[in-house]
Structure formats: structure tokens, C-alpha cells
Amino acid sequence: MPSSSLRLFIALELAQDVRNALAKLQDALRRQLPPGAVRWTAVESIHLTLKFLGETPADRVPAIAQAMEQAAAGFGAFEYTVAGFGCFPNARRANVLWVGVPEPPKALLGLQRSLDVRLHALGYPREDRAFTPHLTIGRVNKSISSADRSRLAEALAQVQVAALGVVPVHEMVLFQSDLRPTGAVYTALARAALRAAE
């Protein structure tokens, strides 16, 4: 890709106590699941993605930041609870392991919709699937044996995750994702603050 193209996404950052709880959960799962079956997401890289933009010309960043500010202006600060566990597409054929947001607040769903509408006006396709707020904690290695795949499916079907904490939301962040052999490195390019409480 030419250097003028950036891999971008818009997300909400996590509170440190929730990151710590996610790290403990990853450690517990690491002991339960077949060795080497999962590539765990670095805890400092876990976030709640609102919109993945993909490869984007660098000169579009100001327009994206403006769309974020317009969307953010319609919502006051809010919070959401992190709890529950799931897999995409399902436990038997898991590719992605995630922790969820069991009762997404209306503000979270509304913020994502508002952002989607404004980015659509800039030429980004609308999301055709329902928004499922989640935090990706690991990805299953494609090279695992069929025996390990069966053991993994059995273990994942048993996993239950109680509430890990509450995340306050005051802003959304435009991140650049730099894919490296050691994992993705994220750099914040723009921030859009939600409306201050009345």
C-alpha cells in the first residue's frame, strides 16, 4: 500500500480496571483451552469498535474527524457494562473470541448509527449487519488440528463470563492500525468528545 493510505477504524477506549479484568480472563482461558489454539489480543489493544474504515487516503482524515465530531455532538457521556462471552461465528467453528455488552445503552447504539450515517455521506458503505458491540479478546489459530478444534469447541461451550466492569464513555477515537509481525500497533489520529452533561 502506498504510504498515503492508512488502515483506519473508529472505536471507544476501555477503562484500565476493565483491561485488568480482561487480562485475568485471558489467563484463565489460556489454562482451559488447548495450548496454542488461540492468539490472544494484547490487553492494551482491546477496544470497542464502532466502525472499521479499512484502507483510507490520508487526506480524508480531516473529513472523517469532522463526521465524528458531528455524531458525538448529539450524545452526552454514558457508560456500558462488559459481561458475557461469545464466539464468531459460533463455538463449534470459532474464529473470534469476544466479551460482550449484554444490554447496550441506547446512547451507544445511537452513536454508532449516527456515525454510520455521517460516514455513509463520505462514501463509506453502511453496515448491513446489526451492530453487536463486543471486545475481541482472541483469535483462533487457523492451523490447529481437528482434534484440538473439537476440544476447543467443547471448552468454549462451557465458558461463562460475569460482569467485568463498567466503562465510562466521554469520546470516540479515530485509530490508525499498523499491522506488524508482532501484532497490530494502534495510533490515535483524532478524538471527538461527546457532549458534556447538562
C-alpha positions in Angstrom: 0.0 0.0 0.0 1.3 3.5 -0.7 2.3 5.5 2.3 -0.6 7.9 1.7 -3.1 5.1 2.6 -3.9 4.5 6.2 -5.8 1.5 7.7 -8.3 3.2 10.0 -11.1 2.4 12.4 -13.2 4.3 15.0 -13.5 2.9 18.5 -14.2 3.5 22.2 -11.3 3.1 24.6 -11.6 1.0 27.8 -11.2 1.9 31.4 -8.0 0.4 33.0 -9.9 -1.7 35.5 -11.8 -3.4 32.7 -8.5 -4.1 30.8 -7.1 -5.7 34.0 -10.2 -7.9 34.3 -9.9 -8.9 30.6 -6.2 -9.8 31.2 -7.3 -12.1 34.1 -10.0 -13.7 31.9 -7.5 -14.3 29.2 -5.1 -16.0 31.7 -8.0 -18.2 32.9 -9.0 -19.2 29.4 -5.4 -19.9 28.4 -5.3 -22.6 31.1 -8.6 -24.1 30.0 -8.1 -24.2 26.2 -5.8 -26.4 24.2 -2.2 -24.9 24.2 -1.5 -22.7 21.2 -5.1 -22.8 20.0 -5.7 -19.0 20.4 -3.7 -15.9 19.6 -4.7 -13.6 22.4 -5.2 -9.9 21.8 -2.8 -7.6 23.7 -4.9 -6.1 26.5 -3.8 -2.6 25.8 -5.1 -3.1 22.2 -8.6 -4.2 23.2 -11.3 -1.6 22.4 -15.0 -1.4 21.3 -15.0 -0.8 17.5 -17.8 1.5 16.2 -16.7 1.4 12.5 -13.9 -0.2 10.6 -12.9 2.0 7.7 -10.1 0.0 6.2 -7.5 1.4 3.8 -8.2 5.2 3.5 -6.3 8.0 1.8 -4.6 10.1 4.5 -6.1 13.3 3.2 -9.6 12.1 4.2 -8.7 12.1 7.9 -10.0 15.7 8.5 -13.4 14.9 6.9 -13.7 11.7 9.0 -12.8 13.7 12.2 -15.4 16.2 11.3 -18.1 13.5 10.8 -17.1 12.0 14.2 -17.5 15.5 15.9 -20.9 15.9 14.3 -22.0 12.5 15.5 -20.6 13.0 19.0 -22.3 16.3 19.5 -25.7 14.6 19.5 -24.9 12.4 22.6 -24.0 13.1 26.2 -21.5 10.9 28.1 -22.7 7.4 29.0 -21.4 4.1 30.3 -21.8 0.4 29.5 -21.3 -2.9 31.3 -18.9 -5.5 29.9 -20.1 -9.1 30.5 -20.8 -12.4 28.8 -18.8 -14.4 26.3 -19.3 -15.5 22.7 -17.6 -16.6 19.5 -17.9 -15.6 15.9 -19.4 -17.4 14.1 -20.2 -19.9 16.9 -18.4 -22.1 19.5 -18.1 -25.1 17.2 -16.4 -23.1 14.4 -15.0 -20.3 16.4 -12.7 -17.8 14.7 -13.0 -14.8 17.1 -13.5 -14.9 20.9 -15.2 -11.9 22.5 -16.7 -10.5 25.6 -19.9 -8.6 25.1 -22.1 -5.7 26.1 -25.2 -7.6 27.2 -27.5 -4.5 27.5 -26.1 -1.9 25.2 -27.3 1.6 26.3 -29.4 3.5 23.7 -26.7 6.1 23.6 -24.1 3.5 22.4 -26.4 2.2 19.7 -27.5 5.7 18.7 -23.9 6.9 18.5 -22.9 4.0 16.2 -25.9 4.7 14.0 -25.2 8.4 13.8 -21.6 7.8 12.9 -22.6 5.3 10.3 -24.9 7.8 8.6 -22.3 10.6 8.6 -19.6 8.3 7.2 -22.0 7.0 4.5 -22.3 10.6 3.3 -18.5 10.5 2.9 -18.8 7.3 0.7 -18.3 4.6 3.3 -20.8 1.7 3.0 -23.5 1.4 5.6 -23.3 -1.6 8.0 -25.7 -4.2 6.7 -25.5 -6.3 9.8 -26.9 -5.4 13.2 -24.3 -3.7 15.4 -23.1 -6.2 18.0 -20.9 -4.3 20.5 -18.1 -6.6 21.6 -14.4 -6.7 22.7 -12.2 -9.1 20.8 -10.0 -11.0 23.3 -8.5 -13.6 20.9 -8.5 -15.2 17.5 -8.3 -19.0 16.9 -5.2 -20.2 15.1 -6.3 -21.5 11.6 -3.6 -24.2 11.8 -4.9 -26.1 14.8 -5.6 -29.8 14.4 -9.1 -31.1 14.1 -8.7 -32.9 17.5 -7.7 -29.5 19.1 -10.6 -27.9 17.3 -13.0 -30.4 18.9 -11.5 -29.9 22.3 -11.6 -26.1 21.8 -15.3 -26.2 20.9 -16.2 -28.3 24.0 -14.3 -25.9 26.3 -15.7 -22.7 24.7 -19.3 -24.0 25.1 -18.7 -24.1 28.9 -17.3 -20.6 29.2 -19.4 -18.1 31.2 -18.2 -14.5 32.0 -19.8 -12.5 34.7 -19.7 -8.7 34.7 -16.1 -7.5 34.4 -16.8 -3.8 35.0 -18.4 -0.6 33.7 -16.8 1.6 31.0 -17.5 5.3 31.0 -17.6 6.9 27.5 -16.6 10.5 27.0 -15.2 10.4 23.5 -14.6 8.3 20.4 -11.2 7.9 18.8 -10.0 7.5 15.2 -7.2 5.0 15.2 -4.6 4.1 12.6 -3.9 0.3 12.6 -0.3 -0.6 11.6 0.0 -4.4 11.1 3.3 -5.7 12.2 4.7 -9.3 12.7 4.4 -8.8 16.5 0.7 -7.7 16.2 -1.2 -4.5 15.3 0.0 -1.2 16.6 -2.7 1.5 17.1 -2.1 5.2 16.9 -4.8 7.8 17.8 -5.2 10.3 14.9 -8.3 12.2 16.1 -10.7 12.4 19.1 -14.3 13.5 19.2 -15.7 14.4 22.6 -19.3 13.6 23.5 -21.5 16.5 24.6 -20.8 17.4 28.3 -23.6 16.5 30.7 -26.2 19.3 31.0 
